[in-house]
């Protein structure tokens, strides 16, 4: 996808909506509504139904029956016992007006590695999924950007277009006076953005477009390099930068999954 080209109509809802609105995911601005909007709400609507609008639907029979009998639906939440999830899940609620919440992985004491091992042993290493996140998630680590460029260059290009449109479009928060140059000029000519509290890209403090240029991941038109040697370089950098903190999934080195199987 070339710089400034139109978005592919086949791209899925969250990306298409952001491109139309010329903005970035809420997480890029320090908010955390993405999972609620695109994960939690659709699940709740599937169960409880929707009274009006394009998603109008009847309640699921389970919800109807539970409402009639006074039973409560229990949601199983997948926080594990790794450091990151323990930090994120501190003081979590046990329920709300509609649901009870249970955290089974924390009850049995499993970490992400335990989950990878169990899936690999029962279903095979090829069926260990990658994490549930948008490919343009602002929480992505740099090793994930290399992985995306290596395995899905077309998605990396879509993310770069999303960022460019948001930072140069009608809703851009970028202040030319503060930085002394336009966003495009800094992306194309500087190694980094000046220190600021203003969001400058999908990485909040850094722009994916600038990262891609500085790390020689794209050509002059910001198309991801696709030669076998470039792809191997991206794979090697992803492996070198990846840590085992909370990133154990199908993108992990085979050796790591093999160790999990042997444990």
Number of C-alpha atoms within 10 A of each C-alpha: 20 14 15 13 9 11 16 11 8 7 12 9 11 14 21 16 14 17 22 12 14 19 23 28 23 14 17 19 17 11 9 12 13 16 13 11 12 13 13 12 12 15 13 14 17 16 18 19 19 16 12 8 7 7 12 12 15 14 17 13 12 12 17 15 12 12 14 9 9 9 11 14 16 13 13 12 12 12 21 24 20 17 13 12 17 14 11 10 15 8 8 10 10 12 14 8 6 11 14 14 15 18 16 14 18 18 11 10 11 15 20 21 24 19 17 22 24 16 17 19 16 9 11 14 19 10 13 21 13 12 12 8 13 16 16 23 17 20 14 14 16 16 19 21 22 25 22 21 25 26 15 15 22 15 17 27 21 24 23 27 23 25 26 26 22 25 24 16 15 11 13 17 14 19 13 10 8 11 14 11 14 16 21 14 10 17 23 15 11 14 13 14 16 14 9 11 9 13 19 25 25 27 22 19 17 17 22 25 24 25 18 22 21 16 11 15 24 22 12 10 11 22 20 26 18 18 10 10 10 17 20 13 15 26 20 15 18 24 17 10 12 19 13 11 12 16 16 24 20 17 20 17 13 12 9 16 23 14 11 17 18 9 9
